[in-house]
Amino acid sequence: MKLLNFKSFNNTKNLLMYAAILLFGLQTQAQIALGGGLAYNEKVSGPGITLKAEFNITEQIAIAPGGTYFFGNSLYGYNQNILAIDVNAHYFFNIIDDKLKIYPLLGVNYSNYKTGAYYYGYYYDTYEVSDNAFGANIGAGGKWAFSEKLSVYLEPKYIVSDFEQIVVNAGILFQI
Protein backbone atom coordinates (compact mmCIF):
# COMPACT_ATOMS: atom_id res chain seq x y z
CA MET A 1 0.00 0.00 0.00
CA LYS A 2 1.38 3.43 -0.97
CA LEU A 3 1.51 6.20 1.53
CA LEU A 4 0.14 9.61 0.67
CA ASN A 5 2.84 11.87 -0.76
CA PHE A 6 2.61 15.07 1.28
CA LYS A 7 5.05 16.97 -0.97
CA SER A 8 2.73 16.60 -3.97
CA PHE A 9 -0.22 17.57 -1.77
CA ASN A 10 1.55 20.78 -0.71
CA ASN A 11 2.44 21.60 -4.32
CA THR A 12 -1.19 21.07 -5.36
CA LYS A 13 -2.39 23.15 -2.44
CA ASN A 14 -0.01 25.99 -3.39
CA LEU A 15 -1.05 25.78 -7.04
CA LEU A 16 -4.74 26.02 -6.09
CA MET A 17 -4.01 28.96 -3.79
CA TYR A 18 -2.13 30.84 -6.54
CA ALA A 19 -4.91 30.12 -9.05
CA ALA A 20 -7.52 31.45 -6.61
CA ILE A 21 -5.48 34.63 -6.01
CA LEU A 22 -5.08 35.12 -9.78
CA LEU A 23 -8.79 34.62 -10.45
CA PHE A 24 -9.75 36.93 -7.59
CA GLY A 25 -7.33 39.56 -8.90
CA LEU A 26 -8.80 39.33 -12.41
CA GLN A 27 -12.33 39.44 -11.05
CA THR A 28 -11.73 42.61 -9.05
CA GLN A 29 -10.27 44.32 -12.14
CA ALA A 30 -12.95 43.13 -14.54
CA GLN A 31 -15.81 45.46 -15.35
CA ILE A 32 -19.06 43.79 -16.27
CA ALA A 33 -21.76 45.10 -18.59
CA LEU A 34 -25.10 43.38 -19.21
CA GLY A 35 -27.73 44.15 -21.80
CA GLY A 36 -29.50 43.12 -24.92
CA GLY A 37 -31.00 44.26 -28.12
CA LEU A 38 -32.32 43.31 -31.53
CA ALA A 39 -30.67 41.33 -34.29
CA TYR A 40 -31.32 40.49 -37.93
CA ASN A 41 -30.26 37.24 -39.63
CA GLU A 42 -30.17 37.21 -43.42
CA LYS A 43 -30.68 33.43 -43.67
CA VAL A 44 -34.05 33.42 -41.91
CA SER A 45 -34.96 36.95 -43.02
CA GLY A 46 -36.24 37.68 -39.58
CA PRO A 47 -35.61 39.56 -36.36
CA GLY A 48 -34.14 38.21 -33.17
CA ILE A 49 -33.74 39.10 -29.52
CA THR A 50 -30.24 39.20 -28.02
CA LEU A 51 -28.96 38.93 -24.46
CA LYS A 52 -25.31 39.87 -24.02
CA ALA A 53 -22.67 40.26 -21.31
CA GLU A 54 -19.31 41.95 -21.64
CA PHE A 55 -16.41 41.24 -19.29
CA ASN A 56 -13.59 43.77 -19.65
CA ILE A 57 -10.38 41.95 -18.78
CA THR A 58 -8.27 45.09 -19.43
CA GLU A 59 -9.03 48.53 -20.84
CA GLN A 60 -8.66 47.20 -24.41
CA ILE A 61 -9.68 43.51 -24.15
CA ALA A 62 -13.15 42.12 -23.44
CA ILE A 63 -14.84 38.74 -23.59
CA ALA A 64 -18.51 38.92 -24.65
CA PRO A 65 -20.76 35.85 -24.30
CA GLY A 66 -24.30 36.14 -25.59
CA GLY A 67 -27.32 34.40 -26.99
CA THR A 68 -29.78 35.30 -29.72
CA TYR A 69 -33.12 33.76 -30.67
CA PHE A 70 -34.19 34.46 -34.25
CA PHE A 71 -37.92 34.13 -34.85
CA GLY A 72 -37.49 33.60 -38.55
CA ASN A 73 -40.31 33.96 -40.98
CA SER A 74 -43.46 32.09 -41.85
CA LEU A 75 -44.41 31.86 -45.49
CA TYR A 76 -46.81 29.30 -46.94
CA GLY A 77 -46.68 27.27 -43.73
CA TYR A 78 -42.86 27.05 -43.64
CA ASN A 79 -41.10 28.24 -40.45
CA GLN A 80 -37.41 28.57 -39.62
CA ASN A 81 -36.02 29.50 -36.18
CA ILE A 82 -32.45 29.73 -34.90
CA LEU A 83 -30.99 29.81 -31.40
CA ALA A 84 -27.38 31.05 -31.51
CA ILE A 85 -24.90 31.06 -28.61
CA ASP A 86 -21.73 33.15 -29.08
CA VAL A 87 -18.54 33.85 -27.16
CA ASN A 88 -16.59 36.69 -28.77
CA ALA A 89 -13.37 38.55 -28.02
CA HIS A 90 -13.10 42.32 -28.56
CA TYR A 91 -10.02 44.53 -28.77
CA PHE A 92 -11.08 48.17 -28.32
CA PHE A 93 -9.62 51.14 -30.16
CA ASN A 94 -10.56 54.52 -28.66
CA ILE A 95 -11.66 56.90 -31.41
CA ILE A 96 -13.23 59.78 -29.46
CA ASP A 97 -11.79 59.82 -25.92
CA ASP A 98 -13.73 57.17 -24.03
CA LYS A 99 -17.00 57.86 -25.88
CA LEU A 100 -16.57 55.99 -29.17
CA LYS A 101 -14.75 52.67 -29.38
CA ILE A 102 -14.46 50.38 -32.40
CA TYR A 103 -13.32 46.79 -32.25
CA PRO A 104 -12.66 43.69 -34.33
CA LEU A 105 -14.79 40.75 -33.30
CA LEU A 106 -13.55 37.16 -33.26
CA GLY A 107 -15.25 34.26 -31.56
CA VAL A 108 -17.03 30.95 -31.61
CA ASN A 109 -20.66 30.18 -32.39
CA TYR A 110 -23.07 27.33 -31.69
CA SER A 111 -26.35 27.45 -33.57
CA ASN A 112 -29.42 25.24 -33.30
CA TYR A 113 -31.72 25.38 -36.31
CA LYS A 114 -35.35 24.30 -36.44
CA THR A 115 -37.37 24.23 -39.60
CA GLY A 116 -40.85 22.91 -40.09
CA ALA A 117 -43.81 22.95 -42.41
CA TYR A 118 -47.52 22.73 -41.81
CA TYR A 119 -49.77 21.66 -44.65
CA TYR A 120 -53.51 22.10 -44.54
CA GLY A 121 -55.62 20.16 -46.93
CA TYR A 122 -57.35 16.85 -47.03
CA TYR A 123 -54.83 15.56 -44.47
CA TYR A 124 -53.24 17.63 -41.73
CA ASP A 125 -49.51 16.97 -41.91
CA THR A 126 -46.60 18.52 -40.03
CA TYR A 127 -42.90 17.85 -39.93
CA GLU A 128 -39.95 19.40 -38.14
CA VAL A 129 -36.25 19.14 -38.85
CA SER A 130 -33.62 20.35 -36.40
CA ASP A 131 -29.87 20.55 -36.76
CA ASN A 132 -26.94 22.28 -35.11
CA ALA A 133 -23.54 23.56 -36.13
CA PHE A 134 -20.39 24.99 -34.58
CA GLY A 135 -18.73 27.93 -36.29
CA ALA A 136 -16.54 30.99 -36.03
CA ASN A 137 -17.58 34.64 -35.81
CA ILE A 138 -15.70 37.28 -37.78
CA GLY A 139 -16.83 40.88 -37.68
CA ALA A 140 -16.46 44.34 -36.25
CA GLY A 141 -18.30 46.50 -33.82
CA GLY A 142 -18.73 49.98 -32.49
CA LYS A 143 -19.70 51.14 -29.03
CA TRP A 144 -20.84 54.63 -27.98
CA ALA A 145 -20.84 55.46 -24.26
CA PHE A 146 -23.54 57.93 -23.20
CA SER A 147 -22.32 57.80 -19.59
CA GLU A 148 -20.19 55.58 -17.37
CA LYS A 149 -23.14 53.22 -16.92
CA LEU A 150 -24.92 53.26 -20.31
CA SER A 151 -23.67 52.51 -23.82
CA VAL A 152 -25.07 51.33 -27.16
CA TYR A 153 -23.40 48.97 -29.62
CA LEU A 154 -23.65 47.82 -33.25
CA GLU A 155 -22.05 44.57 -34.45
CA PRO A 156 -22.21 43.17 -37.98
CA LYS A 157 -20.61 39.72 -38.22
CA TYR A 158 -20.20 36.79 -40.58
CA ILE A 159 -20.64 33.31 -39.12
CA VAL A 160 -18.46 30.68 -40.81
CA SER A 161 -20.06 27.25 -40.35
CA ASP A 162 -22.06 24.63 -42.21
CA PHE A 163 -24.90 27.19 -42.15
CA GLU A 164 -23.03 30.35 -43.13
CA GLN A 165 -24.90 33.56 -42.36
CA ILE A 166 -24.60 37.30 -41.83
CA VAL A 167 -25.96 38.75 -38.60
CA VAL A 168 -26.36 42.40 -37.56
CA ASN A 169 -26.86 43.03 -33.86
CA ALA A 170 -27.61 46.34 -32.06
CA GLY A 171 -28.40 46.95 -28.43
CA ILE A 172 -27.82 48.60 -25.07
CA LEU A 173 -25.31 47.69 -22.36
CA PHE A 174 -25.55 48.69 -18.68
CA GLN A 175 -22.32 48.77 -16.67
CA ILE A 176 -22.68 46.97 -13.31
C-alpha positions in Angstrom: 0.0 0.0 0.0 1.4 3.4 -1.0 1.5 6.2 1.5 0.1 9.6 0.7 2.8 11.9 -0.8 2.6 15.1 1.3 5.0 17.0 -1.0 2.7 16.6 -4.0 -0.2 17.6 -1.8 1.6 20.8 -0.7 2.4 21.6 -4.3 -1.2 21.1 -5.4 -2.4 23.1 -2.4 0.0 26.0 -3.4 -1.1 25.8 -7.0 -4.7 26.0 -6.1 -4.0 29.0 -3.8 -2.1 30.8 -6.5 -4.9 30.1 -9.1 -7.5 31.4 -6.6 -5.5 34.6 -6.0 -5.1 35.1 -9.8 -8.8 34.6 -10.5 -9.7 36.9 -7.6 -7.3 39.6 -8.9 -8.8 39.3 -12.4 -12.3 39.4 -11.1 -11.7 42.6 -9.0 -10.3 44.3 -12.1 -12.9 43.1 -14.5 -15.8 45.5 -15.3 -19.1 43.8 -16.3 -21.8 45.1 -18.6 -25.1 43.4 -19.2 -27.7 44.2 -21.8 -29.5 43.1 -24.9 -31.0 44.3 -28.1 -32.3 43.3 -31.5 -30.7 41.3 -34.3 -31.3 40.5 -37.9 -30.3 37.2 -39.6 -30.2 37.2 -43.4 -30.7 33.4 -43.7 -34.0 33.4 -41.9 -35.0 36.9 -43.0 -36.2 37.7 -39.6 -35.6 39.6 -36.4 -34.1 38.2 -33.2 -33.7 39.1 -29.5 -30.2 39.2 -28.0 -29.0 38.9 -24.5 -25.3 39.9 -24.0 -22.7 40.3 -21.3 -19.3 42.0 -21.6 -16.4 41.2 -19.3 -13.6 43.8 -19.7 -10.4 42.0 -18.8 -8.3 45.1 -19.4 -9.0 48.5 -20.8 -8.7 47.2 -24.4 -9.7 43.5 -24.1 -13.2 42.1 -23.4 -14.8 38.7 -23.6 -18.5 38.9 -24.7 -20.8 35.8 -24.3 -24.3 36.1 -25.6 -27.3 34.4 -27.0 -29.8 35.3 -29.7 -33.1 33.8 -30.7 -34.2 34.5 -34.3 -37.9 34.1 -34.8 -37.5 33.6 -38.5 -40.3 34.0 -41.0 -43.5 32.1 -41.8 -44.4 31.9 -45.5 -46.8 29.3 -46.9 -46.7 27.3 -43.7 -42.9 27.1 -43.6 -41.1 28.2 -40.5 -37.4 28.6 -39.6 -36.0 29.5 -36.2 -32.5 29.7 -34.9 -31.0 29.8 -31.4 -27.4 31.1 -31.5 -24.9 31.1 -28.6 -21.7 33.1 -29.1 -18.5 33.8 -27.2 -16.6 36.7 -28.8 -13.4 38.6 -28.0 -13.1 42.3 -28.6 -10.0 44.5 -28.8 -11.1 48.2 -28.3 -9.6 51.1 -30.2 -10.6 54.5 -28.7 -11.7 56.9 -31.4 -13.2 59.8 -29.5 -11.8 59.8 -25.9 -13.7 57.2 -24.0 -17.0 57.9 -25.9 -16.6 56.0 -29.2 -14.7 52.7 -29.4 -14.5 50.4 -32.4 -13.3 46.8 -32.3 -12.7 43.7 -34.3 -14.8 40.7 -33.3 -13.5 37.2 -33.3 -15.3 34.3 -31.6 -17.0 30.9 -31.6 -20.7 30.2 -32.4 -23.1 27.3 -31.7 -26.4 27.5 -33.6 -29.4 25.2 -33.3 -31.7 25.4 -36.3 -35.3 24.3 -36.4 -37.4 24.2 -39.6 -40.8 22.9 -40.1 -43.8 23.0 -42.4 -47.5 22.7 -41.8 -49.8 21.7 -44.6 -53.5 22.1 -44.5 -55.6 20.2 -46.9 -57.3 16.9 -47.0 -54.8 15.6 -44.5 -53.2 17.6 -41.7 -49.5 17.0 -41.9 -46.6 18.5 -40.0 -42.9 17.9 -39.9 -40.0 19.4 -38.1 -36.3 19.1 -38.8 -33.6 20.3 -36.4 -29.9 20.5 -36.8 -26.9 22.3 -35.1 -23.5 23.6 -36.1 -20.4 25.0 -34.6 -18.7 27.9 -36.3 -16.5 31.0 -36.0 -17.6 34.6 -35.8 -15.7 37.3 -37.8 -16.8 40.9 -37.7 -16.5 44.3 -36.3 -18.3 46.5 -33.8 -18.7 50.0 -32.5 -19.7 51.1 -29.0 -20.8 54.6 -28.0 -20.8 55.5 -24.3 -23.5 57.9 -23.2 -22.3 57.8 -19.6 -20.2 55.6 -17.4 -23.1 53.2 -16.9 -24.9 53.3 -20.3 -23.7 52.5 -23.8 -25.1 51.3 -27.2 -23.4 49.0 -29.6 -23.7 47.8 -33.2 -22.1 44.6 -34.5 -22.2 43.2 -38.0 -20.6 39.7 -38.2 -20.2 36.8 -40.6 -20.6 33.3 -39.1 -18.5 30.7 -40.8 -20.1 27.2 -40.3 -22.1 24.6 -42.2 -24.9 27.2 -42.2 -23.0 30.4 -43.1 -24.9 33.6 -42.4 -24.6 37.3 -41.8 -26.0 38.8 -38.6 -26.4 42.4 -37.6 -26.9 43.0 -33.9 -27.6 46.3 -32.1 -28.4 47.0 -28.4 -27.8 48.6 -25.1 -25.3 47.7 -22.4 -25.6 48.7 -18.7 -22.3 48.8 -16.7 -22.7 47.0 -13.3 
